[in-house]
Amino acid sequence: MTEQQSSPEQMATGEGAGEYGGTYKVTIYELENFQGRRCELTEELPNVAEKELEKVGSIQVESGPWLGFERQAFAGEQFVLEKGDYPRWDSWSNS
């Protein structure tokens, strides 16, 4: 992928509670279609490399919303991710 089409390098959310007092939860996968290494998040992650992932290829949002960013340290294009499945880059980006 080119830099403009690279997957988000970090995920962030606001407070620690989701809808109806629950917690925010998202699962990020290194490859498209929910394949490869995965990591469940309940709090912000400034850089996916901290979880030994090279990139984000797909995302499942269980509760949120979440914000994803194109580059580490919350830089680049911002993506709002609501509850649902995002099997590949173009399902959550403007590309």
C-alpha positions as CSV (number, residue, x, y, z in Angstrom):
1,M,0.0,0.0,0.0
2,T,1.1,3.5,-0.7
3,E,1.5,6.0,2.2
4,Q,-1.9,7.5,1.4
5,Q,-3.5,4.0,1.4
6,S,-1.6,2.6,4.4
7,S,-3.7,1.2,7.3
8,P,-4.1,3.1,10.5
9,E,-1.1,3.0,12.8
10,Q,-3.0,3.7,16.0
11,M,-6.5,3.6,17.5
12,A,-8.0,5.9,20.0
13,T,-11.2,6.4,21.9
14,G,-12.5,8.9,24.4
15,E,-13.5,7.6,27.8
16,G,-13.3,4.0,28.9
17,A,-17.0,3.3,28.9
18,G,-19.1,2.5,25.9
19,E,-22.9,2.4,25.4
20,Y,-25.0,1.8,28.5
21,G,-22.0,1.8,30.8
22,G,-20.1,-1.0,29.0
23,T,-16.5,-0.8,27.8
24,Y,-15.2,0.2,24.4
25,K,-13.8,-2.8,22.5
26,V,-12.3,-3.2,19.1
27,T,-10.3,-6.0,17.6
28,I,-7.6,-5.1,15.0
29,Y,-6.2,-7.7,12.6
30,E,-2.9,-7.4,10.7
31,L,-4.4,-8.7,7.4
32,E,-7.6,-8.2,5.4
33,N,-10.7,-10.2,6.1
34,F,-9.9,-10.7,9.8
35,Q,-6.8,-12.8,9.2
36,G,-3.3,-12.8,10.7
37,R,-2.3,-11.5,14.1
38,R,-5.0,-9.8,16.1
39,C,-5.2,-7.6,19.1
40,E,-8.2,-6.6,21.2
41,L,-8.2,-3.0,22.5
42,T,-10.2,-1.4,25.2
43,E,-8.1,1.8,25.4
44,E,-6.0,4.0,23.0
45,L,-3.0,2.6,21.3
46,P,-0.6,5.3,19.9
47,N,1.3,2.8,17.6
48,V,0.3,-0.8,16.6
49,A,3.9,-1.8,16.7
50,E,3.6,-1.8,20.5
51,K,1.4,-4.9,20.0
52,E,3.8,-6.4,17.5
53,L,1.6,-5.6,14.5
54,E,3.1,-4.1,11.3
55,K,-0.2,-2.6,10.1
56,V,-4.0,-2.9,10.4
57,G,-5.6,-4.8,7.6
58,S,-9.1,-5.2,9.1
59,I,-11.1,-4.1,12.1
60,Q,-14.1,-5.4,14.1
61,V,-15.7,-2.8,16.4
62,E,-17.7,-4.4,19.1
63,S,-18.6,-1.1,20.9
64,G,-17.4,2.4,20.5
65,P,-17.1,4.7,18.6
66,W,-13.3,4.6,17.9
67,L,-11.0,6.9,16.1
68,G,-8.3,5.5,13.8
69,F,-5.4,7.5,12.4
70,E,-3.3,6.9,9.3
71,R,0.1,7.3,11.1
72,Q,1.5,6.8,14.6
73,A,1.2,9.4,17.3
74,F,-2.4,10.2,16.2
75,A,-1.2,11.8,12.9
76,G,-2.5,11.8,9.4
77,E,-6.1,11.2,8.2
78,Q,-8.6,10.4,10.9
79,F,-11.3,7.7,10.7
80,V,-14.4,7.4,12.8
81,L,-15.2,3.7,13.3
82,E,-18.6,2.8,14.7
83,K,-19.9,-0.7,15.7
84,G,-19.4,-3.1,12.8
85,D,-17.0,-5.1,10.6
86,Y,-14.4,-3.4,8.4
87,P,-12.8,-6.2,6.3
88,R,-10.3,-4.0,4.4
89,W,-8.8,-0.5,4.1
90,D,-11.5,0.9,1.7
91,S,-14.3,-0.1,4.0
92,W,-13.3,2.5,6.6
93,S,-11.2,5.0,4.6
94,N,-12.2,7.6,2.0
95,S,-10.1,5.7,-0.7
